[in-house]
Structure formats: structure tokens, C-alpha cells
Amino acid sequence: MSKTDEAELSLKRTLRELLKKRGLSEREFAKLIRMPPSTIGEWLSGSSPQDLLAIRRAAQLLGVSVSYLLFGTPESIGGQT
């Protein structure tokens, strides 16, 4: 499995888990990070995110690092989120 495939699966799983924990619907979450609901649906179906700023906003809103959101790991390379 490629790193891209792993990231897509992790994002799908992690995002679904975090939305459930915070009681957010896909539509509510999309509005909060200023993205179309269809984009969130794509992420949850396993599509790779194309907008890195949206991923960063999503991670900040959910209180996790970008690395955790994308790869399920608590720290990113060099300590950057």
C-alpha cells in the first residue's frame, strides 16, 4: 500500500471518528472550515484532500495536528502541524 493510500484511509477513519466525538455533521463541519459539504463527503469516502489549507483548518478546528488527521500519528516531521 502506498503512502497516499495509507493517508486516504487514515484521513477517512480519523475524520469520521473526530466528527463523531465532537457531535458534528459533515455539513456543520464543512461550514466551519469554509468548504463545500461535497468535499467533506469526498474525504470521508477516501478521496485524497487537494486543499492543504482546508486540511490545516480542519485539524485546528478538531484540535489535532495535521499529521494526526492525515496519518493517525500524534507528531509530524520536525514538530510542525
N, CA, C and O of each residue as an XYZ file, in Angstrom:
324
protein
N       0.850     -1.182      0.000
C       0.000      0.000      0.000
C       0.891      1.239      0.000
O       1.848      1.314      0.770
N       0.582      2.205     -0.856
C       1.384      3.425     -0.948
C       1.074      4.373      0.208
O       0.054      4.238      0.884
N       1.966      5.327      0.420
C       1.750      6.343      1.461
C       0.476      7.136      1.199
O      -0.234      7.501      2.136
N       0.185      7.403     -0.073
C      -1.034      8.130     -0.419
C      -2.259      7.323     -0.030
O      -3.205      7.865      0.541
N      -2.250      6.029     -0.335
C      -3.367      5.163      0.040
C      -3.539      5.122      1.551
O      -4.659      5.187      2.057
N      -2.423      5.014      2.271
C      -2.471      4.985      3.727
C      -3.049      6.281      4.278
O      -3.863      6.257      5.202
N      -2.633      7.412      3.716
C      -3.128      8.715      4.178
C      -4.625      8.837      3.930
O      -5.355      9.338      4.786
N      -5.093      8.385      2.766
C      -6.520      8.465      2.457
C      -7.333      7.634      3.435
O      -8.370      8.088      3.917
N      -6.875      6.417      3.737
C      -7.588      5.560      4.681
C      -7.573      6.145      6.084
O      -8.576      6.104      6.796
N      -6.412      6.697      6.481
C      -6.297      7.271      7.808
C      -7.178      8.514      7.948
O      -7.872      8.679      8.951
N      -7.147      9.380      6.941
C      -7.989     10.578      6.983
C      -9.457     10.179      7.100
O     -10.192     10.729      7.920
N      -9.867      9.248      6.301
C     -11.260      8.772      6.323
C     -11.637      8.295      7.724
O     -12.660      8.705      8.271
N     -10.820      7.444      8.289
C     -11.100      6.851      9.601
C     -11.016      7.896     10.707
O     -11.905      7.983     11.554
N      -9.938      8.694     10.699
C      -9.710      9.678     11.757
C     -10.754     10.783     11.731
O     -11.280     11.169     12.775
N     -11.055     11.294     10.543
C     -12.034     12.372     10.440
C     -13.405     11.893     10.899
O     -14.092     12.600     11.637
N     -13.805     10.717     10.477
C     -15.104     10.173     10.891
C     -15.165     10.059     12.423
O     -16.168     10.421     13.038
N     -14.088      9.556     13.028
C     -14.022      9.397     14.480
C     -14.094     10.748     15.197
O     -14.823     10.896     16.179
N     -13.335     11.734     14.703
C     -13.308     13.050     15.345
C     -14.643     13.782     15.203
O     -15.087     14.447     16.139
N     -15.274     13.667     14.061
C     -16.588     14.305     13.884
C     -17.607     13.688     14.843
O     -18.417     14.396     15.443
N     -17.558     12.387     14.978
C     -18.482     11.710     15.888
C     -18.242     12.153     17.328
O     -19.194     12.454     18.048
N     -16.967     12.195     17.758
C     -16.630     12.612     19.121
C     -17.117     14.019     19.424
O     -17.530     14.313     20.546
N     -17.068     14.890     18.420
C     -17.455     16.289     18.630
C     -18.903     16.572     18.271
O     -19.364     17.708     18.373
N     -19.615     15.542     17.853
C     -21.033     15.699     17.542
C     -21.295     16.598     16.346
O     -22.305     17.302     16.312
N     -20.402     16.586     15.367
C     -20.549     17.431     14.182
C     -21.008     16.610     12.988
O     -20.522     15.502     12.758
N     -21.940     17.160     12.237
C     -22.321     16.537     10.970
C     -21.329     16.976      9.903
O     -20.574     17.928     10.096
N     -21.339     16.275      8.781
C     -20.478     16.660      7.657
C     -20.780     18.094      7.231
O     -19.866     18.878      6.976
N     -22.057     18.430      7.157
C     -22.471     19.763      6.714
C     -22.006     20.845      7.691
O     -21.495     21.884      7.273
N     -22.185     20.598      8.997
C     -21.743     21.570     10.007
C     -20.225     21.769      9.932
O     -19.729     22.895      9.969
N     -19.517     20.671      9.827
C     -18.062     20.726      9.759
C     -17.614     21.483      8.517
O     -16.715     22.321      8.588
N     -18.233     21.194      7.389
C     -17.884     21.876      6.136
C     -18.057     23.387      6.278
O     -17.214     24.160      5.825
N     -19.145     23.795      6.904
C     -19.399     25.230      7.091
C     -18.320     25.859      7.980
O     -17.859     26.970      7.718
N     -17.925     25.136      9.034
C     -16.923     25.664      9.959
C     -15.554     25.837      9.316
O     -14.818     26.755      9.675
N     -15.200     24.968      8.372
C     -13.886     25.106      7.729
C     -13.993     25.760      6.348
O     -13.025     25.805      5.589
N     -15.186     26.263      6.044
C     -15.423     27.013      4.807
C     -15.132     26.184      3.551
O     -14.427     26.625      2.643
N     -15.689     24.985      3.528
C     -15.556     24.091      2.374
C     -16.937     23.581      1.988
O     -17.828     23.528      2.836
N     -17.134     23.208      0.733
C     -18.417     22.627      0.337
C     -18.619     21.276      1.025
O     -17.661     20.518      1.182
N     -19.842     20.968      1.433
C     -20.107     19.666      2.049
C     -19.665     18.494      1.168
O     -19.290     17.440      1.682
N     -19.707     18.672     -0.132
C     -19.287     17.591     -1.033
C     -17.809     17.247     -0.846
O     -17.412     16.095     -1.019
N     -16.999     18.242     -0.496
C     -15.574     17.991     -0.261
C     -15.386     17.102      0.965
O     -14.581     16.171      0.948
N     -16.125     17.392      2.019
C     -16.031     16.573      3.233
C     -16.502     15.154      2.917
O     -15.908     14.181      3.382
N     -17.550     15.043      2.141
C     -18.031     13.732      1.717
C     -16.965     12.968      0.947
O     -16.812     11.759      1.121
N     -16.236     13.669      0.104
C     -15.147     13.033     -0.650
C     -14.050     12.542      0.296
O     -13.547     11.430      0.141
N     -13.679     13.372      1.274
C     -12.656     12.956      2.234
C     -13.110     11.715      2.988
O     -12.329     10.788      3.204
N     -14.387     11.704      3.390
C     -14.912     10.580      4.163
C     -15.094      9.325      3.320
O     -15.212      8.225      3.859
N     -15.115      9.485      2.015
C     -15.231      8.306      1.148
C     -13.850      7.810      0.709
O     -13.743      6.815     -0.009
N     -12.801      8.505      1.142
C     -11.448      8.043      0.868
C     -10.688      8.819     -0.176
O      -9.571      8.436     -0.525
N     -11.249      9.900     -0.692
C     -10.530     10.712     -1.671
C      -9.439     11.531     -0.986
O      -9.599     11.982      0.148
N      -8.358     11.708     -1.678
C      -7.242     12.472     -1.150
C      -7.576     13.962     -1.152
O      -8.074     14.484     -2.150
N      -7.305     14.652     -0.038
C      -7.579     16.087      0.010
C      -6.654     16.857     -0.923
O      -5.463     16.559     -1.010
N      -7.198     17.836     -1.612
C      -6.419     18.646     -2.545
C      -6.078     20.021     -1.976
O      -5.148     20.672     -2.452
N      -6.807     20.462     -0.979
C      -6.631     21.800     -0.420
C      -5.957     21.689      0.949
O      -6.607     21.382      1.948
N      -4.660     21.940      0.982
C      -3.922     21.795      2.231
C      -4.319     22.825      3.277
O      -4.242     22.548      4.474
N      -4.739     24.003      2.848
C      -5.206     24.995      3.824
C      -6.477     24.505      4.507
O      -6.674     24.745      5.698
N      -7.333     23.824      3.765
C      -8.554     23.272      4.354
C      -8.207     22.181      5.363
O      -8.838     22.083      6.415
N      -7.213     21.368      5.048
C      -6.782     20.319      5.982
C      -6.238     20.956      7.256
O      -6.512     20.483      8.359
N      -5.475     22.016      7.102
C      -4.942     22.706      8.282
C      -6.076     23.296      9.130
O      -6.064     23.172     10.355
N      -7.055     23.939      8.479
C      -8.212     24.481      9.215
C      -8.969     23.358      9.911
O      -9.398     23.508     11.055
N      -9.131     22.236      9.221
C      -9.843     21.094      9.797
C      -9.118     20.592     11.044
O      -9.746     20.344     12.073
N      -7.808     20.444     10.953
C      -7.027     19.962     12.095
C      -7.127     20.933     13.272
O      -7.299     20.510     14.415
N      -7.018     22.235     12.992
C      -7.118     23.230     14.055
C      -8.487     23.181     14.719
O      -8.586     23.207     15.946
N      -9.530     23.111     13.922
C     -10.881     23.075     14.462
C     -11.101     21.839     15.326
O     -11.780     21.907     16.350
N     -10.536     20.723     14.920
C     -10.714     19.467     15.643
C      -9.713     19.284     16.777
O      -9.798     18.321     17.539
N      -8.759     20.219     16.886
C      -7.800     20.176     17.982
C      -6.745     19.091     17.851
O      -6.268     18.554     18.851
N      -6.381     18.769     16.610
C      -5.354     17.759     16.359
C      -4.339     18.308     15.375
O      -4.576     19.330     14.732
N      -3.210     17.629     15.259
C      -2.205     18.047     14.282
C      -2.617     17.582     12.885
O      -3.417     16.658     12.735
N      -2.067     18.226     11.886
C      -2.295     17.799     10.501
C      -1.809     16.367     10.333
O      -2.452     15.560      9.660
N      -0.684     16.059     10.941
C      -0.126     14.716     10.862
C      -1.103     13.687     11.426
O      -1.305     12.627     10.834
N      -1.696     13.997     12.550
C      -2.651     13.065     13.148
C      -3.861     12.887     12.239
O      -4.332     11.768     12.035
N      -4.356     13.979     11.702
C      -5.525     13.908     10.837
C      -5.240     13.076      9.590
O      -6.070     12.264      9.182
N      -4.079     13.273      8.989
C      -3.757     12.574      7.751
C      -3.204     11.163      7.946
O      -3.498     10.263      7.160
N      -2.404     10.974      8.997
C      -1.689      9.709      9.138
C      -1.977      8.958     10.424
O      -1.505      7.837     10.611
N      -2.754      9.573     11.318
C      -3.056      8.915     12.578
C      -1.892      8.913     13.550
O      -1.878      8.137     14.505
N      -0.899      9.792     13.308
C       0.254      9.882     14.191
C       0.205     11.198     14.955
O      -0.208     12.216     14.400
N       0.620     11.193     16.226
C       0.491     12.412     17.034
C       1.434     13.538     16.656
O       1.116     14.703     16.895
N       2.566     13.234     16.081
C       3.540     14.276     15.747
C       3.873     14.214     14.264
O       3.912     13.136     13.671
N       4.108     15.353     13.684
C       4.545     15.397     12.299
C       6.056     15.555     12.256
O       6.684     15.804     13.285
N       6.635     15.414     11.096
C       8.072     15.549     10.933
C       8.497     16.952     11.308
O       7.916     17.930     10.839
N       9.505     17.051     12.147
C      10.034     18.348     12.559
C       9.139     19.075     13.550
O       9.377     20.246     13.846
N       8.112     18.405     14.072
C       7.246     19.024     15.063
C       6.274     20.025     14.497
O       5.604     20.720     15.261
N       6.169     20.127     13.168
C       5.243     21.067     12.537
C       3.879     20.425     12.384
O       3.782     19.234     12.088
N       2.830     21.197     12.583
C       1.474     20.686     12.366
C       0.884     21.274     11.130
O      -0.254     20.963     10.781
